[in-house]
Amino acid sequence: MSKISKNKISAKDLDKKFDDGKEGVLQHFDQDTTVIRVLVDFPRWMLELLDKEAAHLGIPRQAVIKTWLNEKIEAKMIGKNAS
């Protein structure tokens, strides 16, 4: 979905800004597109499950991994902001 906001704003306020369309919201997102390659070892069973999900969704394995990691990171950040 999105990267972590660098100019703090609540999700509710960000949604309202976006829905109103009166001002841009991109300033609230990190626009750095630098890619850093990492090497991660996965057990065979995990890769098989990732590949099954990727085939089901019709996307590459890497996209599944990135999407799931992003969802987990965002959930963690939302949990921290709610505290």
For each residue, the residues with C-beta under 8 A, 3 or more apart:
1: 70 71 74
2: 5 29 74
3: 29 30
4: 30 73 74 77
5: 2 8 9 14 28 29 30
6: 28 29 30
7: 27 28
8: 5
9: 5 13 14 17 28
10: 13 14 81
11: 14 15 78 81
12: 15 16
13: 9 10 16 17
14: 5 9 10 11 17 18 25 28
15: 11 12 18 19
16: 12 13 19 20
17: 9 13 14 20 22 23 25
18: 14 15 21 25
19: 15 16
20: 16 17 23
21: 18
22: 17
23: 17 20
24: 27
25: 14 17 18 28 29
26: 29 31
27: 7 24
28: 5 6 7 9 14 25
29: 2 3 5 6 25 26
30: 3 4 5 6
31: 26
32:
33:
34:
35:
36:
37:
38:
39:
40:
41:
42: 46 47 50
43: 46 47
44: 47 48
45: 48 49
46: 42 43 49 50
47: 42 43 44 50 51 61
48: 44 45 51 52
49: 45 46 52 53
50: 42 46 47 53 54 61 64 65
51: 47 48 54 55 61
52: 48 49 55 56
53: 49 50 56 57 64
54: 50 51 57 58 59 60 61 63 64
55: 51 52 58
56: 52 53
57: 53 54 63 64
58: 54 55
59: 54 63 64
60: 54 63 64
61: 47 50 51 54 64 65
62: 65 66
63: 54 57 59 60 66 67
64: 50 53 54 57 59 60 61 67 68
65: 50 61 62 68 69
66: 62 63 69 70
67: 63 64 70 71
68: 64 65 71 72
69: 65 66 72 73
70: 1 66 67 73 74
71: 1 67 68 74 75
72: 68 69 75 76
73: 4 69 70 76 77
74: 1 2 4 70 71 77 78
75: 71 72 78 79
76: 72 73 79 80
77: 4 73 74 80 81
78: 11 74 75 81 82
79: 75 76 82 83
80: 76 77 83
81: 10 11 77 78
82: 78 79
83: 79 80
